[in-house]
Amino acid sequence: MSGGRKREWIRRKAASASPPRWSRRARAAISAAVLHRRRRRIGLPLPLRRVDFVRILYENVVFYLLWVIESVVVLAKLCFFFLRFGFRL
């Protein structure tokens, strides 16, 4: 078989095969991903996603709270070191 005939034979064989039986969610996710990729490729604006402000606020509060706690712990260790061993090194 030459290149063109072989390619046509493979295309026909693939077209005649039964499509996979996927769930609706899987097909929707795949089609959404393909649509997203096409839109990004040709430069169309992407649809806005719903933003969960409570989650973002919670993440920021937790981040800064842990940052403060870590700073206090480091400062306490430094003070303990200087109080235990003195200020001369």
Buried (B, 14 or more C-beta within 10 A) or exposed (E): EEEEEEEEEEEEEEEEEEEEEEEEEEEEEEEEEEEEEEEEEEEEEEEEEEEEEEEEEEEEEEEEEEEEEEEEEEEEEEEEEEEEEEEEE
